Each structure stands twice: as C-alpha cells, then as structure tokens.
Amino acid sequence: MTIETSFDSNYRKVLVAARRARQLQSGSHALVHSQSTKACRIAQDEIDAGKISYVKGQAEVVKPLVDGPAIPILLS
C-alpha cells in the first residue's frame, strides 16, 4: 500500500472528501480554519490545503477469461 497525496481522478477526490466529512460529523476536529460550518466544505478546504491523504492498495486488476464472444448474442 502507498500513501497518495494527489488525486488521480475527481471521483476519488469526492470519495475522500465524503469520508472526511463523515469523520467531521462524527466529532473529529477540523485540520484547517474554514469560513463554513458545513462538514463537506471543511473537508474540501482540508484537501485543498494538502492536509488529507489516502491509502491506495496494490490490488491487481484481473480480467476474467471468457471463451467465445464477450457479450452473448441472442438470436431469435
């Protein structure tokens, strides 16, 4: 596993912000001062400040072996 500080996609950034917002709602303290009181916005401010990182696993992507066509064709 590696610790990543930059995001490879906007989708991953949203997932990390959502998880951090849940942590803030559960009672965690904010790592940066924010103008907003909303957990989602505070999480985004923390990410923009570089205070949040995430762990990326080393799972291998395995493509299943399929004999014949990949999509079954129905003939009528």
N, C-alpha and C positions, 0 to 999 in steps of 0.2 A: 504494500500500500504506500501511496505517496500523498504528501500534503500539498494541495494545489492552492495558489493564491490568485490566479487569473482564471477567468471563466471561458470555457471553450464554446459555450452557446448561451443565448439569452434564456433558454428553457432551464438550464442548470442554475443560472443566477436567480431565477424566480423561485426554484425549488429551495435553494439555500436561504433566500430571504424569507420564505414562508416558514421554514423550520425555525429560523432565528426569531421570527415574530411570535411563534408559539412558545418559545422559551421565554421571551419577554413577557408574554401574557401570563405565564406560569410563575412569574416572580423574579426572573433574572434581572440584574441591573444593566442599564444601557452602558455601552463602552464609549460612547461619544455624546456630547451635548447636542440636542436637536430642538428645533423650533416646534416640532409637532409632539403631540402626546399619543399619537396612534402607533401601535406596535409595528405595523407594516412599514410605515415611513421611517421609524427609528432604525429598523433592520436595514433598509435601503441606505440610510445615511452611514451606518456602520460598514456596510460593504464598500461604499464609495470612499470611505476613509481608509480602507485597507485593513480593518480590524478583524474581518471574518475570513476564514479559510475553510476548506473542506477536504475530506479524505477521499481519495479515488482508489478503488480496488483494482486489482490486477486480473480481474475475471476475463477469461478468453471468450471471444465470440465464436460459437461453434455453429456452422451451417449444417442442418440435417441433410443426410444423404437421401435422395429421392430417386427411385428407379422410374424411368419414363418421364412424361410431362410433369412439370411442377404444379400446374393447375389442372385438375380433372376437367375434361370436356364432356358435357352431357349431350349425347346425340338422341334426337327424337325420331 
